[in-house]
């Protein structure tokens, strides 16, 4: 089961980085320009797009904001199948919710809206 979850996480990261790359290219932004908008280096954007760095949750939200999308728009088509199966266990869901509360408390106000959008998407996907 753990291997399946890791594969799902890797798939979601791949979807995130591919989508970020495509949106950045469509906007005509260089990695350096996107990095400046997000407050990170162009090298960080490069590592994320190449898959050698997984962004923190907060950085992912910052990047989504930097490309001008809402969390619900950006994450709407990123699949969560394996995550959903894992979270259907009530104990695991409670642990994840506690972890999410901790992250939420540390988010900048602008990212709290994005976070709520993502939670709404997860509720729909998980049918909870």
N, C-alpha and C positions, 0 to 999 in steps of 0.2 A: 504494500500500500504506500509506503514512504517513497519508493521509487516512482510510483505513478504520480504522486503529488509533485515530486521534483520535476518530472517531465512536464506536467501541467504548468508549473511555475516557469520553466524554461520556455515553453510555448508562449505563455503570456508575455514574457519579457521580449521574445522575438517579435511578437505582434506589436508591442509597444515601440520597440526601436525601429522596426520597419515603417510603422505609421508616422513616427516622428520624422524619420528621414524623408519620406514622401511629402509630408506637409511642409517641411523646411524647404525642400527643393521647389515645390509649387509656389511657395511664397517668395522664391528668389533670394533666400537668405543663405549666407555662408555659415559654416559651423561657428566661426568667430562671431558673426553678427548675432546668431541665436544665443551664443554664450553670453554676450554682452547684455542682451535683453533679459536673460535668466540669472545673471550675476555669477556665471561660472566661466571657465576658460573654453576656448574653442577645442582644446585638447580633450576636455571632459565630454563635450558633445560628441567628438570623434569616437572616444572609447565607448560611450553609450550606444552609438549607432553601430559600432563594430561588434558589440556584445561582450566586450572585455570588462565593462563596468556596468553594474546594475545600479540605477539611481535609487536613492532613498525615496520613501514615499513622498516626503516633502519636496524633494527636487523634481520628482515626476509631476507633481501638481504645479510647481513653478514653471516647468517646461511647457505644460499644457496651456497655462495662462500666457506664457511668452509667445506662443503661436496663435493666440487670440481665440482659443476655443474654450467652451465650458467643459467641465469634466464629463458631463453626460454625453455631449457630442463626441468627445475624443474617445471615451471608453465604451461607447455603445456597442461597437461591433467586435470588441476584444472578448474572446470566449473565456468563460469561467467554468467549464464543465467539471474539471477535476477539483477545482476549489469548492464548487458547490457540493460535490459528493462528500468531500472531507468535512465541510461545515454543517452538514445535516446531522451530525452527531451533536447532541445538545451540549455535552461537556466541551467539545472543541469550539463550538460556536460561542459559548460563554467566555472561554479563554481569549478567543479572537476579538470579541467585543470589548473586553477589558483592555486588550492591547490597543485597539483602535481608539478607545477613550483617551489613553495616554498620548497617542499621536495627535489626536484632535486638540488636546489642551495646549500642545506646543506649536500648533500651526499659526501662521500669520493670519489675520482676519480675512484677507483676500482669498486665502486657500481654504478657509472653512466652508465656503459655499461650494467649492469644487468637491471637497470631501463629502459633503451632504449629497451632492449629485451622484457621486460614485456609490454611496450607500443605497440610494434609491434604486439605482440600476441593479445592484446586487440583490435587493429585496425582490425585484421583479424576476430576475434570472433564477433565484433560489425558490421563488414562490412562497415567500414568508411574509 
